[in-house]
Amino acid sequence: MITSQLPALQVILPLAAAPLCVILHHRTLAWVIALLVSIFSFCISCALFNQVLSENTITYAMGGWVAPWGIEYYIDKLTAYMLLIINGVAVLVLLGARRSIENEIASDRIYLFYTTFLLNLTGLLGVITTGDAFNLFVFIEIASLSSYAMISLGKDKRSLYAAFKYLIFGTIGASFILISVGLLYVVTGTLNIVDLSEKLLIADNRATITTAFVFFVVGIGIKAAIFPLHLWLPDAYTYSPSIVSTFLAGTTTKVFIYVLIRFVYSLFGYEFSFFVESFHYVLMVSACAAILYGSYLAIKQDSLKRTLAYSSIAQIGYMFLGISLITELGLMSSLIHIFNHAFIKVGLFLAVTAIIYSYNTDSIEKIAGLAKTSPFVFLLFIISGLSLIGVPLTSGFISKWYLIKASLEADYWILVFIIVISSVLAIIYIGRIIEAAYFKVSDKQTATVDLDKKIPYLLFVSLVFISCINIYFGIETTLNVDMASQIANELINK
Amino acid sequence: MNSQLLISASLLLPILGILFISLARKNANLREISTLIVSMALIYVVYSLLPDVLNGIYPELYLFDVTSNLVIHFQVEPLGMVFACVASFLWLINSIYSIGYMRANKYKNQTRFYIYFALAIASTIGIAFSANLFTLFIFYEFLTLSTYPLVTHKETEEVKRSGRVYLGILLATSICLFLPAIIWTYQLTGSIHFTPGGVFDKYEDPVIILCLLLIFVYGIGKAALMPVHRWLPSAMVAPTPVSALLHAVAVVKAGVFSVVKIIIYIFSPSLLSNTIDVNVLLYLSGATILVASIIALRSDNLKRRLAYSTISQLSYVILATALLVPISIMGAVLHIVAHAFGKITLFFAAGAIYTTTKKTKVSQLNGIGKSMPWTMLAFAIGSLSMIGIPPTAGFLSKWFILQGALDIEAWFAVSIIVISTLLNAAYFLPIVYVAFFRNSEIQRDRVYHEAPFPIVFTVFSTACITIILFFFPDIPLQLAKLLIGENI
């Protein structure tokens, strides 16, 4: 039966398609393949989502080797939820990617872009689906190496430096995760996450486990770009090709936050992480710092992409903040925000992609008055922007509502204060861009639009889609809020 | 028609108007006619809800759940009815005025002006009819955003700066204070529905209640309680019809309306009078009344003087509600109506003066009454209503407020009202006096004539209504009685 093979297909499909792009060596075909694969992959994740709703968990023994010896793919609600987000983002990004990629990547390398993109997708999906700690590390490496390659594909020379910087940071992070997994293996003799969690309870070598925990947290902190381990992120988002920034902003950091949640709740265990190690205080302080620091620096930038990059740092702070409250509501608010922010940020970055495509500029000063020449792009930018700020009836409001509610419930007054301050800062940095586009007088040279440089049709379609998603999930929230609440409930009360 | 349909119609009509206006953007006459027709239809719809409400039936419209407990829900209760009636009625009058004003002053982008105006009215009706804090908050934010393009209509640098203050203060207060207060209320009580008798348990910690009350009052920046009043003088850079309807009626009234509604339906007066010392709110609003009046006295720019007068009048409503006595709350409701008609008359007159003479300063108005007698007569009537001299509506509301204050021997409130009445007289009567009884030094000033007909007509009609309301205050009074009857 094909349905029982879905967990494996989810990962293998993009993995198998990646070499195909290299063999065909054709830029448009590569795009078609990548898009088709992502659509299939999205359908698979929908099927898995449905299956999980009725069956709760699906396990799949890779190659027929039963866990804990073989590699097991473990799909529960959290997994299915994340798969849906990542695949959804991949489809939307690829849909609008073609023309922008042709514009920003040298034409003989375009097929390579789609190859690395598919590998990156494989890595991310693998990290989510696998139930094996070492296999998880392998997928992290696949995802990371391919993203370094994607970033360096840009025509801008600075992208090489950004990729190198990310490579150094990312490798340190991955090594730390590997060390952590190694230490856990030493203590328990197993790599299966479910098995590990049981054996850790009775293991008596507490010092080693603590060491493993610390290595893990620092490693994942680098990968997920939590303040102060975020230094690679602004450059990587700014200098890579716009489509790459879009995809990275929507997926990578969220997957690593998923890994954190998975390890903290399912592997190390909730009591150990929070009560023994008091991990949440560290998390809370750095989350608050990230929120304020990211929002503040976002105001100071001139580059559109850099503004959004710093805003991402702040938004990652929100996700960590929810987790650090160690309540069901807090975890739930994080999960909701992971979902909503993925689409908000992709919407903003895609709009910027369209702007860069049409005007070849990334500078807020140079987009002055451009709302008159491309009104729709800026309108769609505003919709996602409002959602980022958290205006009611957009998805961002729902995130913020639950996060503030969770902070109040946990009696952390100061957090409410920080959240609202950062919302105001978000108004300022989004407002600056809107003000420049709508109210500043355009200077003649940038304002002339090339007629062939109008926004590509498919990019426009994908932008409209995302705006609809941003509004839809502000009005009808059964899918993400209910799912998040079930997941949080299961993780905490397990 | 069934009442659910009426509620949705009242929300959708202005939106429909936007469609017509943008379709007719090429033809100015057609565009203005569609505005007028839609505003008349809105009046019809809103007033058809009135009989039900007067009979004690409060129609509801339940739209959808955003998540569990976050519901888009409308209910027409007496207070909202008063507000919606005033706003929809004045939209028509103001549209007539706008036609005269915008054409006479040759403004650009008039289509945009009418579109955002309709959007602002739709938001106002949404605020008036909202049945819970969530719905109220949504429309509150919409109102802020939809009025921003109106404030910055002239698109000059100075206007943009003021627009930034306007948007900044209103958005910042609502996000930093109003929203957390709503969520906190929800956290404490599990409900944000406007419930007769309030949602709070009577054993709730008084300190928390007081904190929440203050956060609400300051979070609703539109109520312009000092020190979050700065946006209102900034908004005066807008064209006069905007200042008249939005910044004397719709936006500011949305602010005090929300405050009154929250005090009555979220906290409930009985809870407040039994558990906490609400005198704090009395002192805050009293101080605002005095300080704003003094600033008004000292400002030479006519619209700025009117803006500060608005700030002080808004605090009257808060002060009256904070007294928590039925009779003064009735006064508060009446004051919302009375001030709306009085202040819009004054703004209309200021706009008429600007249209014909381009004068904006009080010191330039010597002898203006001789060339523009009707306008200045209306201005005089509006001033009398502001001061509270019969036979104007302002007298009635002040009477009720004062009576409430005397009943509970709140001497602070009494003295504030007395002093501020003197101050009101001091900054309005001299204008009337110099307009009629002093001659202008400049010779050519004597040749001015009245403003275009739509302007004079509307100025005069709102002035007449101010007087009519004094003799026939039945409908607002009845609604106010219903409001206090069920809650106190």
Boltz contact constraints between the chains, C-beta under 6 A:
constraints:
  - contact:
      token1: [A, 392]
      token2: [B, 138]
      max_distance: 6.0
  - contact:
      token1: [A, 404]
      token2: [B, 183]
      max_distance: 6.0
  - contact:
      token1: [A, 405]
      token2: [B, 183]
      max_distance: 6.0
  - contact:
      token1: [A, 405]
      token2: [B, 187]
      max_distance: 6.0
  - contact:
      token1: [A, 408]
      token2: [B, 184]
      max_distance: 6.0
  - contact:
      token1: [A, 408]
      token2: [B, 187]
      max_distance: 6.0
  - contact:
      token1: [A, 416]
      token2: [B, 180]
      max_distance: 6.0
  - contact:
      token1: [A, 420]
      token2: [B, 175]
      max_distance: 6.0
  - contact:
      token1: [A, 420]
      token2: [B, 176]
      max_distance: 6.0
  - contact:
      token1: [A, 423]
      token2: [B, 175]
      max_distance: 6.0
  - contact:
      token1: [A, 424]
      token2: [B, 172]
      max_distance: 6.0
  - contact:
      token1: [A, 427]
      token2: [B, 171]
      max_distance: 6.0
  - contact:
      token1: [A, 475]
      token2: [B, 66]
      max_distance: 6.0
  - contact:
      token1: [A, 477]
      token2: [B, 67]
      max_distance: 6.0
  - contact:
      token1: [A, 481]
      token2: [B, 67]
      max_distance: 6.0
